[in-house]
Amino acid sequence: MKFLSLARTIPEETRTTPEFNLHFYETLHVPFPLRPFQIGRPGSELAAVRAKESGDWKDLSGAEKEALYRGAFMQPITEQQQGTDMWKGIIGAMMLVMGSISCLTYELHTDVSGFKPNQAGFWYFWQPGWAQVRKNIAAENIFLEYTGSFNQRDYKHWDYVNHVWKNPQATRIDGAD
Amino acid sequence: MSLFRALRPVTTATVRRSLTVSAQLNSAAPAAPLRRDDVMAAWVEYFDHPDCDYYNYRLGAQHLFSDDLLFDPVVYQAMLYSCRRFNNFPAAMRTLELIRLKCGDREDVYDWVMQELAPTLEDLGIPTVEDMNLHIVETEL
């Protein structure tokens, strides 16, 4: 699933060789890694080529130079500059989430709230059929007056006669009356 | 004191060069903005120092290549000779790749820098990035 991967995947044949260095880390920000990509255990071909590196570099053949480079780095700079397909996964996931939320919202609005398409909003709320809904919303204020132990009410600013807030536009400051 | 001396590894005597520019730059903050030639001379001294190993090299190189600036080819030449001194061929190739990255889409600048570095590459036996095909990316279809 390439569009879900953030990092470059190392092929399995490279990962499972004993020369693979777990502590290798290279990016464009750290182009000179401290450790080589392949260890070059004593007695391996890479160790032999690295011993030859101490001599004149003109004596190295093209294959040996390639082996030295591939033993030290995982990917050349041009390969590191390649991007991933992760943006496809992100946009896809975003569309899935937005689609599911849209479906849920539509079901809630039509079946639960009773809104009809193109007939929801402030002006429709005052049509005849909505009077009971408005009364239910107003009645919730009476429920808020319930003196239960879990209800931490702001009784000082609540008008218990008219079931509304006293002076709702006023600025309330924590700790003050 | 004598016990420590016995445990310390034997160090060979190295001829210390006089650091004409970088000593002053590292000892005190400059009073005026640095001149371009002084910057280049300091970097050349840094990489020409005989004690410069891979660790110092990557420290300096990461500092250099993180800057949005192409240095004079003298600096890159000193870097390549430094790679030769601590026997690290891939570091030299990575340096050339990063020069190519720094040039961006200015092919004429890259050609000029490679032209200036051509005697160095020939002397040390380093191929260019195009010779080793490090500029090609194989994409999966």
Interface residues (C-beta under 8 A of the other chain):
Chain A: H29 V30 P31 F32 L34 P36 E53 S54 D56 W57 K58 D59 L60 G62 K65 E66 L68 Y69 G71 A72 F73 P76 I77 T78 E79 Q81 Q82
Chain B: Y55 Y57 R58 A61 Q62 F65 S66 R84 N87 N88 F89 P90 A91 M93 R94 E97 L98 R100 L101 L124 G125 I126 P127 M132 L134 H135 I136 V137 T139
